[in-house]
Amino acid sequence: MEQKINCAEACVNGCVLGDKCPNTEFRAEASKFIEETSLDKMLELAEERLRKKMTEPPKWILPEDP
């Protein structure tokens, strides 16, 4: 039986399922990105995303009426 876990919470310090992880294709893509992308390029991408996020209008989350 396949285990269902919230990877964003359970795997903060590394994958807890190992070879049984349902997201192995993402792990391969991430490893390839890390190997092929310089740290300067990663920082540039992060700064660009942060700049975009800071210029976006605020998103209001309103509670539903009871």
C-alpha positions in Angstrom: 0.0 0.0 0.0 1.3 3.5 -0.9 2.0 5.9 1.9 0.4 9.3 1.7 2.3 12.1 3.4 2.7 15.8 3.1 6.2 16.1 1.7 6.3 19.9 2.4 6.1 19.2 6.1 7.5 15.7 6.6 10.5 16.0 4.3 11.9 19.4 5.5 15.2 17.8 6.5 15.2 15.3 3.6 13.0 12.7 2.0 11.5 10.3 4.6 10.3 7.7 2.1 13.6 7.1 0.3 13.1 4.9 -2.8 9.4 4.8 -2.2 9.0 8.5 -2.7 6.3 9.4 -5.3 8.2 12.5 -6.4 11.4 10.9 -7.6 11.1 12.6 -11.0 11.2 16.0 -9.3 14.3 15.0 -7.4 16.1 14.2 -10.6 15.1 17.5 -12.2 16.2 19.4 -9.1 19.6 17.6 -9.0 20.1 18.4 -12.7 19.2 22.1 -12.1 21.6 22.4 -9.2 24.5 20.7 -11.2 23.9 22.8 -14.3 23.1 26.2 -12.8 25.7 28.5 -11.2 25.0 30.0 -7.7 25.1 33.5 -9.2 22.3 32.5 -11.7 20.2 31.0 -8.8 20.6 34.2 -6.8 19.6 36.2 -9.8 16.5 34.1 -10.3 15.6 34.4 -6.6 16.1 38.2 -6.7 13.9 38.5 -9.8 11.1 36.5 -8.3 11.3 38.5 -5.1 11.1 41.7 -7.0 8.0 40.4 -8.9 6.4 39.3 -5.6 7.0 42.7 -4.0 5.4 44.6 -6.9 2.2 42.4 -7.1 -0.9 43.9 -5.6 -1.9 42.4 -2.2 -4.2 39.3 -2.3 -7.0 39.7 0.2 -8.3 36.6 1.9 -11.7 37.2 3.3 -13.4 34.7 5.7 -16.6 33.2 4.4 -19.9 34.5 5.7 -21.5 31.9 8.1 
